[in-house]
Amino acid sequence: MRRLPLLIVMAALLFGLARPVQAQSGVVVSGIRVEYNFGVQITFSAQIQSFSPIQEILLLFRDEHETVTRVYPAQLDANGQASYRYDASQNALRPFAPIQFWFQVTLQNGQSYSSQNYTFIYADNRFDWQALEDGALHVHWYAGDAAFGQAALDTSRAGLQRIGELIPLNLDQPIEVYLYASAADLQEALSLGGGTWVAGHANPELGVVLVAVAGGQQQRNLMEQLIPHELAHVLLYRKLGTPYNRLPAWLSEGIATISELYPNPDYPHALNQARQDNQLIPIASLCQGFPPETSQAFLAYAESASFTRYLYDTFGNSGLERLLNSYADGLNCEQGAARALGLTLTQLDSHWRESVLGENPAGMAARNLWPYVIVLLLILAFPAWGILKIVLQRKEN
């Protein structure tokens, strides 16, 4: 086990960032420093020397996985130190994202020169993180003893094994798993990074998983639910790349949910109750996202897990693979299912309800049509009564 240093001040970053860089113009950039308080501010600084008068110095930086580059004017003091203080409380950056930055120097003669690019990880340095590693798995925590960290690593390893039964694993790059000691701590980290409150969160393109797990009796259950779920999102992204964002919500969340080592025991009850009340959500309605209401969102997760498990049990790994590829190719919900599995999503939904939930399609259709049958009978009753009267009168005559 190793303990990570508190990253409030980074005097020399990776890849020899403190080494001076000299352009052909005679501009020398050295003494690169990044000092930051997570979610508050980041100070970038460098020593700039030039044989020609300097007109302007710009700091440029961006999250390596974003396309937008931020550009700010740096201040140059009498000692040749250029610096810029970035307000991270107003302009959030994602937690644990790699931040790439460089300096651009414009001389008074109009010539412009850029330094090399430097990178640092915008870690949540409010806490003193401990870490354990096993191959590509890197687990971090700040509250709890070594046994807590080992339990998290063991759960992560078991989660990978479960996920590997569903989709191929790509472990070429590390996966960083961070365990916050409370939902409040995680909520604050995400809000400072521009996110919203959740008990678990994955940045798939970063290979970062964030979960809230407090020590205690529920520790193991929470780990076995949250860690594999979020790991599945990372590995789905690694399998598909950016087309991961085209997956229907029911499929990405369904795979993540059935990857959990400790399934939510309340899901079967929610499904059974919704079936009895005729309140099941059509799977096609869960393609773009889940309902915002808590109870409906819970039902959406329960349905997605059960439906995805049904598809896996019926069509196997190859069927799931074809389904993922169809949606990654950009086909819509109905078309993707039809191409991959030979049935539309609506047909699969009906088969799932009948075979897994015990819903009777004929009986359900009859119940749904019965009000219309009653109306039709009432409409036909009056003409039929009139015809009957005419027939009776003729017999009397």
Buried (B, 14 or more C-beta within 10 A) or exposed (E): EEEBEEBEEBEEBEEEBBEEBEBEBEBBBBBBBBBBBBBEBBBBBBBBBBEEEBEEBBBBBBBEEBEEEBEBEBEBEEEBBBBBBBEBEEEBBBBBBBBBBBBBBBBEEEBBBBBBBBBBBBBBBBBEBBBBBEEBBBBBBBBBEEEBBBBBBBBBBBBBEBBEEBBEBBBEEEBBBBBBBEBEBBBBBBEBBEBEEBBBBBBBBBBBBBBBBBBEEEBBBBBBBBBBBBBBBBBBBBBBEEBBEBBBBBBBBBBBBBBBBBBBEEBEEBBEEBBEEEEBBEBBBBBEEBBEEEEEEBBBBBBBBBBBBBBBEBBEEEBBBBBBBBBBEEBBBBBBBBBBBEBBBBBBBBBBBBEBBEBEEEEBEEEEEEEEEEEEEEEEEEEEEEEEEEEEEEEEE
